[in-house]
Amino acid sequence: MLLLALDTATPAVTVALHDGTGTLAASDETDARRHGELLLPAVDRVLTAAGRGLAEVTDLVVGTGPGPYTGLRVGLATAAALGAARGLPVHGLCTLDGIAWATGLSEPFVVATDARRKEVYWARYADARTRVEGPAVDRPADIADRVAGLPAVGAGALLYPDAFSEVRADLPRHASAGALAGLAAALLAAGEPLQPPVPRYLRRPDARVPAGYKAVTRP
């Protein structure tokens, strides 16, 4: 098993190579506006650092979000292109599940990432491997009662401490491909099926056609 994992659903552009036992190499950069520029160089850098070639990869794993439309599409399109070019299976995993796995927590907690528009993408977990609610997108104030008293992880929780009262600033803020690959390896080893690489948008894209737009026509 040699998993190449990537995720662009959060501001992190993250890539990792995992051999089923541990992470061989990883790259993590945070830049919410340059996913498209940074992802493929990161893939090349990770493979080079591990001394492996793309021909040796057996599976691709990609974060399916939820996340902003444009950033999320970069990772999914790249994984689909690599998979098609090399004839590799492409697996999808919820990005929030990858963040949850990275916490290593054995108690109930919540993961929340920034969804912009004063909202968060969030999910609730029984432990680092077991999601029990979500993912969903909501205003923090609207879910404050449902997450009260739970440790809260992620950039979304840090942004809204009034709603997430037990913020764990010491735990991951963004996605990590290393954690995503580790979770995928654990699921595959246990014979549990992974998801198809289908994006979890949860809402419409931020981009809108301007009001009053008029098509240009020739006389």
C-alpha positions as CSV (number, residue, x, y, z in Angstrom):
1,M,0.0,0.0,0.0
2,L,1.3,3.5,-0.9
3,L,-1.3,6.2,-0.5
4,L,-1.0,9.7,-2.0
5,A,-3.3,12.0,-0.1
6,L,-4.3,15.6,-0.7
7,D,-6.7,18.1,0.6
8,T,-7.6,21.7,-0.4
9,A,-10.9,22.1,1.4
10,T,-9.5,24.5,4.0
11,P,-6.9,27.2,3.6
12,A,-4.2,24.5,3.9
13,V,-2.8,23.0,0.7
14,T,-1.7,19.7,2.1
15,V,-0.2,16.5,0.5
16,A,1.2,13.4,2.1
17,L,2.6,10.0,1.1
18,H,1.7,7.1,3.4
19,D,2.8,3.4,3.3
20,G,0.0,2.0,5.4
21,T,2.1,2.2,8.5
22,G,3.1,5.8,8.7
23,T,3.7,9.1,6.8
24,L,6.8,9.0,4.6
25,A,6.7,12.6,3.6
26,A,4.3,15.6,3.8
27,S,3.8,19.1,2.7
28,D,1.6,21.6,4.4
29,E,1.2,25.2,3.2
30,T,-1.5,27.7,4.3
31,D,-2.7,30.0,1.6
32,A,-6.5,30.2,0.9
33,R,-6.0,31.9,-2.5
34,R,-3.3,29.8,-4.1
35,H,-4.5,26.2,-4.0
36,G,-4.2,25.8,-7.8
37,E,-0.6,27.1,-7.8
38,L,0.7,25.2,-4.8
39,L,-0.9,21.7,-5.1
40,L,1.0,20.0,-7.9
41,P,4.4,21.4,-6.8
42,A,3.6,20.0,-3.4
43,V,2.8,16.6,-4.9
44,D,6.2,16.6,-6.7
45,R,8.0,17.7,-3.5
46,V,6.4,15.0,-1.4
47,L,7.3,12.2,-3.8
48,T,10.8,13.5,-4.2
49,A,11.3,13.7,-0.4
50,A,10.1,10.1,0.0
51,G,12.2,8.9,-2.8
52,R,9.2,7.4,-4.6
53,G,7.6,7.8,-8.0
54,L,4.0,8.3,-8.9
55,A,4.2,4.9,-10.6
56,E,4.6,3.3,-7.2
57,V,1.4,4.9,-5.7
58,T,-1.4,2.3,-5.3
59,D,-4.3,4.6,-4.2
60,L,-5.2,8.3,-4.1
61,V,-7.1,9.8,-1.2
62,V,-8.7,13.2,-1.4
63,G,-10.6,15.4,1.0
64,T,-14.2,15.9,-0.1
65,G,-14.9,18.9,2.1
66,P,-17.1,20.5,3.1
67,G,-15.2,23.6,2.0
68,P,-15.4,26.7,-0.3
69,Y,-16.3,25.8,-3.9
70,T,-13.1,26.8,-5.7
71,G,-10.5,25.5,-3.3
72,L,-12.3,22.2,-2.9
73,R,-12.5,21.7,-6.6
74,V,-8.7,22.0,-7.0
75,G,-8.0,19.0,-4.9
76,L,-10.8,16.9,-6.4
77,A,-10.0,17.7,-10.0
78,T,-6.3,17.0,-9.4
79,A,-7.0,13.7,-7.7
80,A,-9.3,12.7,-10.6
81,A,-6.8,13.7,-13.2
82,L,-3.9,11.7,-11.5
83,G,-6.2,8.7,-11.0
84,A,-7.3,8.7,-14.7
85,A,-3.7,9.2,-15.9
86,R,-2.3,6.3,-13.8
87,G,-5.3,4.1,-13.6
88,L,-5.5,4.4,-9.8
89,P,-8.5,4.1,-7.5
90,V,-9.5,7.5,-6.0
91,H,-11.0,7.5,-2.6
92,G,-12.8,10.4,-0.9
93,L,-12.9,11.2,2.8
94,C,-14.7,14.0,4.7
95,T,-12.2,16.7,5.5
96,L,-13.6,17.1,8.9
97,D,-13.0,13.4,9.6
98,G,-9.4,13.9,8.8
99,I,-9.1,16.8,11.2
100,A,-10.9,14.7,13.8
101,W,-8.5,11.8,13.3
102,A,-5.6,14.1,13.8
103,T,-6.8,15.1,17.3
104,G,-6.4,11.6,18.7
105,L,-9.2,12.3,21.1
106,S,-11.1,9.5,22.8
107,E,-13.9,11.7,24.1
108,P,-16.8,13.5,22.4
109,F,-15.9,16.7,20.6
110,V,-16.8,18.9,17.7
111,V,-14.8,20.0,14.6
112,A,-15.5,23.4,13.0
113,T,-13.9,25.1,10.0
114,D,-14.5,28.5,8.6
115,A,-17.2,28.5,6.0
116,R,-17.1,32.3,5.5
117,R,-20.3,34.4,5.5
118,K,-20.2,34.2,9.3
119,E,-20.8,30.5,9.2
120,V,-18.9,27.3,10.0
121,Y,-18.7,23.8,8.6
122,W,-19.0,21.5,11.5
123,A,-19.5,17.9,12.7
124,R,-19.7,16.2,16.0
125,Y,-17.7,13.1,17.0
126,A,-17.8,10.4,19.7
127,D,-14.1,10.0,19.3
128,A,-11.4,10.6,16.7
129,R,-12.8,8.0,14.4
130,T,-16.5,8.1,14.9
131,R,-18.7,10.9,13.5
132,V,-22.1,11.1,15.0
133,E,-23.6,14.3,13.5
134,G,-22.9,16.3,10.4
135,P,-21.3,17.6,8.4
136,A,-23.4,20.7,8.2
137,V,-23.1,24.4,7.7
138,D,-24.6,26.8,10.2
139,R,-24.2,30.1,12.0
140,P,-22.2,29.5,15.2
141,A,-24.9,31.0,17.4
142,D,-27.5,28.6,16.0
143,I,-25.6,25.5,17.1
144,A,-24.1,26.9,20.4
145,D,-26.5,24.9,22.5
146,R,-25.8,21.7,20.6
147,V,-22.0,21.9,21.1
148,A,-22.0,23.4,24.6
149,G,-19.4,21.9,26.9
150,L,-17.7,19.9,24.1
151,P,-14.1,20.4,23.2
152,A,-14.0,22.2,19.9
153,V,-11.3,21.9,17.3
154,G,-10.5,23.8,14.1
155,A,-10.2,27.3,12.7
156,G,-14.0,27.8,12.8
157,A,-14.1,27.2,16.6
158,L,-11.2,29.6,17.1
159,L,-13.1,32.3,15.2
160,Y,-16.2,32.1,17.3
161,P,-15.3,31.4,21.0
162,D,-18.7,32.7,22.2
163,A,-20.4,29.7,20.5
164,F,-17.6,27.2,21.0
165,S,-16.9,27.6,24.7
166,E,-14.3,24.8,25.0
167,V,-11.9,25.6,22.2
168,R,-8.8,23.4,21.9
169,A,-6.2,25.8,20.4
170,D,-3.5,23.2,20.8
171,L,-5.1,20.9,18.3
172,P,-5.2,21.2,14.5
173,R,-6.8,24.2,12.9
174,H,-6.8,23.0,9.3
175,A,-6.8,19.7,7.3
176,S,-3.7,17.5,7.2
177,A,-3.1,15.1,4.3
178,G,-1.0,13.0,6.7
179,A,-4.0,12.5,9.0
180,L,-6.3,11.9,6.1
181,A,-4.0,9.2,4.7
182,G,-3.7,7.7,8.2
183,L,-7.4,7.5,8.5
184,A,-7.7,6.0,5.0
185,A,-5.0,3.4,5.8
186,A,-6.8,2.4,9.0
187,L,-10.2,2.0,7.2
188,L,-8.7,0.0,4.4
189,A,-6.8,-2.2,6.7
190,A,-10.0,-2.9,8.6
191,G,-11.8,-3.7,5.3
192,E,-14.1,-0.7,5.6
193,P,-15.2,0.9,2.4
194,L,-14.1,4.4,1.6
195,Q,-16.3,7.0,-0.1
196,P,-16.3,8.0,-3.7
197,P,-14.5,11.4,-4.4
198,V,-17.8,13.4,-4.4
199,P,-17.6,17.0,-3.2
200,R,-19.6,18.1,-0.1
201,Y,-20.5,21.6,-1.0
202,L,-23.5,22.0,1.5
203,R,-24.4,25.3,-0.1
204,R,-24.2,27.2,-3.4
205,P,-20.9,28.8,-4.6
206,D,-20.0,32.3,-3.3
207,A,-19.8,33.6,-6.8
208,R,-22.9,35.2,-8.2
209,V,-24.0,36.6,-11.5
210,P,-24.1,40.4,-11.0
211,A,-27.6,41.9,-10.6
212,G,-28.8,43.7,-13.7
213,Y,-26.4,41.8,-15.9
214,K,-27.1,42.3,-19.6
215,A,-25.9,40.0,-22.3
216,V,-23.9,41.7,-25.1
217,T,-25.6,41.2,-28.5
218,R,-24.5,42.2,-31.9
219,P,-26.7,44.6,-33.9
